[in-house]
């Protein structure tokens, strides 16, 4: 009987999380926290599996990348805990300062940035490289949330109020495109559109902005040969399987080898230096090869669930007259959903490659850190919403 109880403990734990009888009195979202921690753990396992060959080739040690990734995760958990302790009002009060610091960091990249794979996107701090464009995303969304609170009426009724935040986005886009990094600009643009739509911008302005953005992205692709090669190789990667289509064909072979249930964890062949960036931008391809179609579907459901939780938190905050919190949570939800979709779409050949990481899963300290701050903000927003609903005597006790 004792052994049976031990075996059933995980099932009981899951039921406790999903169906807690005292859930109305909880002051944090267990599902959101477990989703984030689960994706971080999944990322650690997949980075360990996908990076061994490259780690041996570059450092003559199989676990250099996974050791660094583990250190990043520990740092991220500490930062997430600190973020949860910070009132959202502090972020609202200093959102303009965050944006200014992000702009200065982007300028610094253009002057003293480190170049990796032909792109100068990183600032070096000893053994660590920091990517300011990742922090610029969160800074922009925090600033935009504050702007939508201050100028909500103008955004809904006035073209001037609608255009002002786009000017800020334009300035950031110019600096990021100079690195160059089109993928980050696309994520920022789509999330900005989503936040303006939630704020009640007029549909005419919304569709005009969407059309302008699509034309701009098309122009940026046509004017840069390497971007044009990416698009053409995406349309028919097998036309040049050892040139411009090499990375995508290797990724597609990884997906094909995975079939329904995968080759088994650790049994990927494409990670043996056939697929470039296997532990960063294309970690999903290795996951597909090792865990199969079922594993990919489970990961997709986890990201859909995470994005849904973020948007649901934002919707509740907006309904409770907490507009800054609501806009920011919705922005984070759109950001997670779109970036995940682009990364998985690029790895599976449904979208051109954009150089975007898979949130909370891919190797990379800057992406992990910023996404951990975002999850901490979601937990804090949800906490403050739950606290406001508690009776006065319980709030005083807490």
TALIN-V62493 format. One record per residue. N is the residue number from 1. RES is the residue in one letter. D_CENTER is the distance of its C-alpha to the mean C-alpha in Angstrom with 1 decimal. Layout:
N;RES;D_CENTER / N;RES;D_CENTER
This chain:
1;X;44.3 / 2;X;42.4 / 3;X;40.6 / 4;X;39.7 / 5;X;38.2 / 6;X;36.2 / 7;X;34.9 / 8;X;33.9 / 9;X;32.2 / 10;X;28.6 / 11;X;29.4 / 12;X;30.8 / 13;X;27.8 / 14;X;25.5 / 15;X;28.1 / 16;X;28.2 / 17;X;24.5 / 18;X;24.5 / 19;X;28.0 / 20;X;28.9 / 21;X;32.3 / 22;X;31.5 / 23;X;28.0 / 24;X;29.3 / 25;X;30.1 / 26;X;26.8 / 27;X;25.0 / 28;X;21.5 / 29;X;19.4 / 30;X;20.0 / 31;X;18.0 / 32;X;14.8 / 33;X;15.5 / 34;X;16.6 / 35;X;13.6 / 36;X;11.4 / 37;X;14.3 / 38;X;14.8 / 39;X;11.5 / 40;X;12.1 / 41;X;15.6 / 42;X;14.9 / 43;X;12.9 / 44;X;15.9 / 45;X;18.3 / 46;X;16.9 / 47;X;16.5 / 48;X;20.1 / 49;X;21.3 / 50;X;19.7 / 51;X;20.6 / 52;X;24.2 / 53;X;25.9 / 54;X;24.2 / 55;X;24.7 / 56;X;28.3 / 57;X;28.8 / 58;X;27.4 / 59;X;28.4 / 60;X;30.9 / 61;X;29.1 / 62;X;27.1 / 63;X;24.7 / 64;X;23.8 / 65;X;20.1 / 66;X;19.7 / 67;X;21.6 / 68;X;19.4 / 69;X;16.3 / 70;X;18.3 / 71;X;19.1 / 72;X;15.5 / 73;X;14.9 / 74;X;18.1 / 75;X;17.2 / 76;X;13.9 / 77;X;16.0 / 78;X;18.5 / 79;X;16.3 / 80;X;14.8 / 81;X;18.4 / 82;X;19.5 / 83;X;16.9 / 84;X;18.3 / 85;X;21.7 / 86;X;21.2 / 87;X;22.4 / 88;X;20.2 / 89;X;23.2 / 90;X;22.7 / 91;X;19.4 / 92;X;21.2 / 93;X;24.2 / 94;X;22.5 / 95;X;19.7 / 96;X;21.9 / 97;X;22.3 / 98;X;18.6 / 99;X;18.5 / 100;X;21.6 / 101;X;20.5 / 102;X;17.4 / 103;X;19.9 / 104;X;22.3 / 105;X;19.8 / 106;X;19.0 / 107;X;22.8 / 108;X;23.3 / 109;X;21.2 / 110;X;23.5 / 111;X;26.5 / 112;X;25.9 / 113;X;22.6 / 114;X;22.6 / 115;X;22.4 / 116;X;20.7 / 117;X;21.4 / 118;X;22.9 / 119;X;20.1 / 120;X;20.6 / 121;X;17.1 / 122;X;17.8 / 123;X;20.1 / 124;X;22.1 / 125;X;23.0 / 126;X;25.4 / 127;X;23.7 / 128;X;20.2 / 129;X;18.2 / 130;X;15.9 / 131;X;13.7 / 132;X;14.3 / 133;X;12.3 / 134;X;9.0 / 135;X;11.2 / 136;X;12.6 / 137;X;9.6 / 138;X;10.1 / 139;X;13.8 / 140;X;14.2 / 141;X;12.8 / 142;X;15.1 / 143;X;17.9 / 144;X;17.7 / 145;X;17.9 / 146;X;20.9 / 147;X;22.4 / 148;X;22.2 / 149;X;24.1 / 150;X;26.7 / 151;X;27.2 / 152;X;26.6 / 153;X;30.1 / 154;X;29.8 / 155;X;26.6 / 156;X;28.3 / 157;X;31.7 / 158;X;31.6 / 159;X;30.3 / 160;X;30.2 / 161;X;27.9 / 162;X;25.5 / 163;X;25.7 / 164;X;25.3 / 165;X;21.5 / 166;X;21.3 / 167;X;23.4 / 168;X;21.0 / 169;X;18.2 / 170;X;20.9 / 171;X;21.6 / 172;X;18.1 / 173;X;17.8 / 174;X;21.2 / 175;X;20.2 / 176;X;17.0 / 177;X;18.9 / 178;X;21.6 / 179;X;19.6 / 180;X;18.9 / 181;X;15.3 / 182;X;15.3 / 183;X;11.9 / 184;X;10.3 / 185;X;13.3 / 186;X;12.8 / 187;X;9.3 / 188;X;11.1 / 189;X;14.2 / 190;X;13.0 / 191;X;11.4 / 192;X;14.7 / 193;X;16.8 / 194;X;15.4 / 195;X;16.1 / 196;X;19.5 / 197;X;20.4 / 198;X;19.8 / 199;X;22.0 / 200;X;24.7 / 201;X;25.0 / 202;X;27.8 / 203;X;27.1 / 204;X;29.1 / 205;X;27.0 / 206;X;23.8 / 207;X;25.0 / 208;X;26.5 / 209;X;23.2 / 210;X;21.5 / 211;X;24.4 / 212;X;24.4 / 213;X;20.8 / 214;X;21.5 / 215;X;24.7 / 216;X;23.1 / 217;X;20.5 / 218;X;23.5 / 219;X;25.5 / 220;X;23.1 / 221;X;23.0 / 222;X;26.7 / 223;X;27.5 / 224;X;25.7 / 225;X;27.3 / 226;X;24.4 / 227;X;22.1 / 228;X;25.0 / 229;X;25.5 / 230;X;22.0 / 231;X;22.6 / 232;X;26.1 / 233;X;25.2 / 234;X;22.6 / 235;X;25.5 / 236;X;27.8 / 237;X;26.5 / 238;X;29.7 / 239;X;31.8 / 240;X;30.8 / 241;X;29.5 / 242;X;30.3 / 243;X;29.1 / 244;X;26.4 / 245;X;25.6 / 246;X;25.6 / 247;X;21.9 / 248;X;21.4 / 249;X;24.7 / 250;X;24.0 / 251;X;20.7 / 252;X;22.7 / 253;X;25.4 / 254;X;23.0 / 255;X;22.1 / 256;X;25.8 / 257;X;27.0 / 258;X;24.8 / 259;X;26.8 / 260;X;26.7 / 261;X;26.3 / 262;X;25.4 / 263;X;27.5 / 264;X;26.7 / 265;X;24.3 / 266;X;25.1 / 267;X;27.2 / 268;X;25.1 / 269;X;27.3 / 270;X;24.8 / 271;X;23.1 / 272;X;26.5 / 273;X;25.7 / 274;X;25.9 / 275;X;22.2 / 276;X;20.8 / 277;X;17.4 / 278;X;17.7 / 279;X;15.7 / 280;X;12.8 / 281;X;11.9 / 282;X;14.4 / 283;X;14.1 / 284;X;13.9 / 285;X;17.4 / 286;X;18.8 / 287;X;17.7 / 288;X;19.4 / 289;X;22.4 / 290;X;22.8 / 291;X;21.9 / 292;X;22.8 / 293;X;22.1 / 294;X;22.3 / 295;X;19.6 / 296;X;17.2 / 297;X;18.2 / 298;X;17.5 / 299;X;14.0 / 300;X;13.5 / 301;X;15.2 / 302;X;13.1 / 303;X;9.9 / 304;X;12.3 / 305;X;13.8 / 306;X;10.8 / 307;X;10.1 / 308;X;13.9 / 309;X;14.3 / 310;X;12.3 / 311;X;14.2 / 312;X;17.4 / 313;X;17.2 / 314;X;16.9 / 315;X;19.8 / 316;X;21.9 / 317;X;21.5 / 318;X;22.6 / 319;X;25.5 / 320;X;26.5 / 321;X;26.8 / 322;X;23.8 / 323;X;22.4 / 324;X;20.2 / 325;X;18.5 / 326;X;18.3 / 327;X;16.9 / 328;X;14.2 / 329;X;13.2 / 330;X;13.3 / 331;X;11.2 / 332;X;8.4 / 333;X;9.1 / 334;X;9.4 / 335;X;6.2 / 336;X;4.5 / 337;X;7.7 / 338;X;8.1 / 339;X;5.5 / 340;X;6.5 / 341;X;9.9 / 342;X;10.2 / 343;X;9.5 / 344;X;11.9 / 345;X;14.1 / 346;X;14.7 / 347;X;15.5 / 348;X;17.8 / 349;X;19.5 / 350;X;18.7 / 351;X;16.9 / 352;X;17.7 / 353;X;15.7 / 354;X;13.3 / 355;X;12.3 / 356;X;8.5 / 357;X;7.1 / 358;X;6.3 / 359;X;3.8 / 360;X;6.9 / 361;X;9.2 / 362;X;9.8 / 363;X;12.2 / 364;X;11.6 / 365;X;12.4 / 366;X;10.8 / 367;X;7.1 / 368;X;8.3 / 369;X;10.3 / 370;X;8.2 / 371;X;5.8 / 372;X;9.4 / 373;X;10.9 / 374;X;8.9 / 375;X;10.1 / 376;X;13.4 / 377;X;13.7 / 378;X;13.4 / 379;X;16.0 / 380;X;18.1 / 381;X;18.2 / 382;X;19.2 / 383;X;21.7 / 384;X;23.3 / 385;X;23.7 / 386;X;25.3 / 387;X;27.4 / 388;X;28.7 / 389;X;30.0 / 390;X;31.9 / 391;X;35.7 / 392;X;36.8 / 393;X;38.6 / 394;X;35.5 / 395;X;33.3 / 396;X;36.1 / 397;X;36.1 / 398;X;32.4
